[in-house]
Amino acid sequence: MNANLVESLMQVILSLSPAERLLLESKLFYEGSEPKTSELMQMAQNNGSFNFLNEEPDNLYTLEDGELI
Protein backbone atom coordinates (compact mmCIF):
# COMPACT_ATOMS: atom_id res chain seq x y z
CA MET A 1 0.00 0.00 0.00
CA ASN A 2 1.32 3.41 -0.95
CA ALA A 3 0.19 5.72 1.87
CA ASN A 4 2.14 8.66 0.45
CA LEU A 5 0.32 8.40 -2.86
CA VAL A 6 -3.05 8.25 -1.12
CA GLU A 7 -2.18 11.31 0.96
CA SER A 8 -1.04 13.21 -2.14
CA LEU A 9 -4.24 12.31 -3.96
CA MET A 10 -6.33 13.50 -1.01
CA GLN A 11 -4.54 16.85 -1.03
CA VAL A 12 -5.18 17.26 -4.74
CA ILE A 13 -8.84 16.28 -4.38
CA LEU A 14 -9.36 18.69 -1.51
CA SER A 15 -7.84 21.49 -3.57
CA LEU A 16 -10.33 21.03 -6.43
CA SER A 17 -13.12 23.50 -7.05
CA PRO A 18 -16.69 22.26 -6.58
CA ALA A 19 -17.10 21.96 -10.37
CA GLU A 20 -13.89 19.97 -10.64
CA ARG A 21 -15.01 17.66 -7.82
CA LEU A 22 -18.31 17.01 -9.61
CA LEU A 23 -16.43 16.15 -12.77
CA LEU A 24 -14.12 13.81 -10.85
CA GLU A 25 -17.10 12.12 -9.20
CA SER A 26 -18.79 11.61 -12.54
CA LYS A 27 -15.63 10.04 -13.96
CA LEU A 28 -15.10 7.78 -10.95
CA PHE A 29 -18.60 6.68 -10.06
CA TYR A 30 -21.00 7.15 -12.95
CA GLU A 31 -19.34 6.63 -16.31
CA GLY A 32 -19.33 2.96 -17.13
CA SER A 33 -20.83 1.92 -13.81
CA GLU A 34 -23.82 0.50 -15.67
CA PRO A 35 -23.68 -1.19 -19.04
CA LYS A 36 -25.34 0.56 -21.95
CA THR A 37 -28.44 -1.00 -23.49
CA SER A 38 -26.46 -1.92 -26.58
CA GLU A 39 -23.85 -3.67 -24.41
CA LEU A 40 -26.55 -5.66 -22.60
CA MET A 41 -28.08 -6.66 -25.92
CA GLN A 42 -24.71 -7.78 -27.23
CA MET A 43 -24.01 -9.83 -24.08
CA ALA A 44 -27.39 -11.56 -24.31
CA GLN A 45 -26.84 -12.32 -27.97
CA ASN A 46 -23.31 -13.62 -27.45
CA ASN A 47 -24.05 -15.89 -24.49
CA GLY A 48 -27.13 -17.50 -26.01
CA SER A 49 -29.54 -16.49 -23.25
CA PHE A 50 -32.44 -16.29 -25.67
CA ASN A 51 -31.54 -19.12 -28.05
CA PHE A 52 -34.56 -21.06 -26.81
CA LEU A 53 -36.74 -18.57 -28.69
CA ASN A 54 -35.39 -19.91 -31.97
CA GLU A 55 -37.27 -23.15 -31.26
CA GLU A 56 -40.61 -21.42 -30.66
CA PRO A 57 -43.15 -21.38 -33.49
CA ASP A 58 -43.88 -18.01 -35.04
CA ASN A 59 -47.63 -18.37 -34.60
CA LEU A 60 -48.62 -19.81 -31.24
CA TYR A 61 -52.31 -19.00 -31.59
CA THR A 62 -54.88 -18.77 -34.33
CA LEU A 63 -58.02 -16.65 -34.38
CA GLU A 64 -59.95 -19.75 -33.34
CA ASP A 65 -57.91 -20.20 -30.15
CA GLY A 66 -59.76 -17.49 -28.29
CA GLU A 67 -58.83 -14.24 -26.66
CA LEU A 68 -55.72 -12.38 -27.81
CA ILE A 69 -53.05 -11.68 -25.26
N, C-alpha and C positions, 0 to 999 in steps of 0.2 A: 504494500500500500504506500502510495506517495502522498504523505500528509502535506508536504510543502506545496505540491501541485494543487491539492484541494484548497489549501489556504489562499493561494494566489488566485485561483478561480473565484473564490468567494469575494475577495477584494475587488476583482474586476466586475463581478455581478452587482455588488453593492454600489459600485460607482456608476452604473448605467442609469440613464434617464428612464422615467416611467414608460415612454414609448419604446425604448430599446429593450426594456424588460419584457414588455408585451410581445415584442417580436421574438425574443429569445424563448419565451414560454411557448409561443406558437410553433417554433421550430422543434423544440424538445418534446412537447406533449401532444400536439395535435396533428401535425403533418405525418401521414403514414401510420397513425395509430390504429386506424380502421381501414380495412381494404376497400378499394373502390368497387362499385357494382360490376364494372367490367372485369376486375380481377376475380371477384367471386364467381362470376359466370364462367370464366376461363378455368378456374379450379374445379368447378363442378363438371365441366365438360371433360377435362383431362383425367379426372379420377374415376369417371364412369358412374357417378352417383345416380344418374337418371337413365342409365342404359336400359333398365327394365321397361321404360316407356316404349322402347323400340318394338317390344313384343306385344304391345296392346293394339287391338284393332282400332282402325280409324273411326268407325261408326259403332259405338256400343249400343245405341238405342235406335229404334225406328219410330215412326209416328204412331204405330200401333202399340208400342210398349207403354204408353201412358203419359204421365205428366213430365214436362221438360224440367230439367234441373238448372 
